[in-house]
Amino acid sequence: MIDIANIKIKAGNGGDGRVSFRREKYIAKGGPDGGDGGDGGDVYFVADPNKSTLMDFKAKPLYEATSGQAGGKKNMTGSDGEDLYIKVPMGTLVFEVIRGNEVLIGDMTEQGQELLIAKGGTGGKGNNRFKSSTNRTPVQYTPGSKGEVRELRLEIKLMADVGLIGLPNAGKSTLINQLTNANAKVANYPFTTLNPNLGTTTLRNGQTIVIADIPGLIEGASEGKGLGDEFLRHVERTRLLVHIIDVYSEGLVEDMPEYALRQYEVIRKELQDYSDELVVKPEIIVINKMDITEIKENFNKILAVFKEKGLEVYGVSAATGEGTEDLKLKIMQELEKVPSRKGFIAKRPVRVYNVETLPNRRMVFRDNVREMRGPLA
């Protein structure tokens, strides 16, 4: 999964103003008629739920909007450059790279959300704008201004309500297949899942939620070992964590309850080391493979060990589906307590233009009605 990309964005330049004089039959000195240049095109990002990776941005790192055309004769204004709309996956964070530092400028969380990334340059003024009683044949004009240029870093953080976490080969992919229609790849070896899988399911209260199967974490994941640091970011948006523990991953062990607790603590430490926000997220602890006799026989002991730590544990069999309906009910109950996902707050939001903030515009009042006037002469 390509979930990080560095790109460069360039808005269109404004077209230059024109120097021109009206020259027609019988009108030898018709005066200046040079038109203004057109504005350059803006660049927008648009959140698209049909896109899931940033692969397109790896192949094309530069995006440019078209520039405005120069002004023409007969006071004709050059045409504006076309705005450029770039589709990005929902959940994309947009950082601007400024002198090596990354500053968050936008979070694409809503379907169809538009974010103005770079403003096009303003068209220059033609010589008709400079005529006056003392300057009847002006040759002055202004060139169009340059469009904004930005270096950006894009990063996807999955838009999921529930994140399935755990050590490799704990049964997360099998469980997401039971809970949803994700059809994730399943095999009996670690790191079968190399990309996050998403699936949806409908709870008893009618709510449809998104569940993410995060590739297996190992000790040291928060420092980059294994695949951990590549995927821990994807649980940052989740409202609830479901921690899957497989006490049979290495065959039968002597002290199964203590072994289960150690596995749990390994992942909790990685969450803590990665982000203080992850470790305080609500979680459901699940012991997998309850279809195995030895696990079922030791389950009460496992419950007791976790209870001493103030933790509640549920048992499921991702392979047979045993306990998954009860788990969905618990997920529903926990999500009802948790507020909706919050977006990341931009440290320096990009400029958003409206009627009152358009460049080279002025507001006037006439009979208590506000109007917009054109570029100032």
Secondary structure as UniProt FT lines:
FT   STRAND          4..10
FT   TURN            25..26
FT   TURN            28..29
FT   STRAND          43..48
FT   TURN            49..50
FT   HELIX           55..59
FT   STRAND          62..64
FT   TURN            74..75
FT   STRAND          84..89
FT   TURN            90..91
FT   STRAND          92..98
FT   TURN            99..100
FT   STRAND          101..108
FT   TURN            111..112
FT   STRAND          114..118
FT   HELIX           127..130
FT   STRAND          149..156
FT   STRAND          162..166
FT   TURN            168..169
FT   HELIX           172..179
FT   TURN            190..191
FT   STRAND          197..202
FT   TURN            204..205
FT   STRAND          208..213
FT   TURN            219..220
FT   HELIX           221..223
FT   TURN            226..227
FT   HELIX           228..231
FT   HELIX           232..235
FT   STRAND          240..245
FT   TURN            247..250
FT   HELIX           256..274
FT   HELIX           276..279
FT   STRAND          283..287
FT   TURN            290..291
FT   HELIX           293..308
FT   TURN            309..310
FT   STRAND          313..315
FT   TURN            318..320
FT   TURN            322..323
FT   HELIX           324..337
FT   TURN            355..357
FT   TURN            359..360
FT   STRAND          362..366
FT   TURN            367..368
FT   STRAND          369..373
//
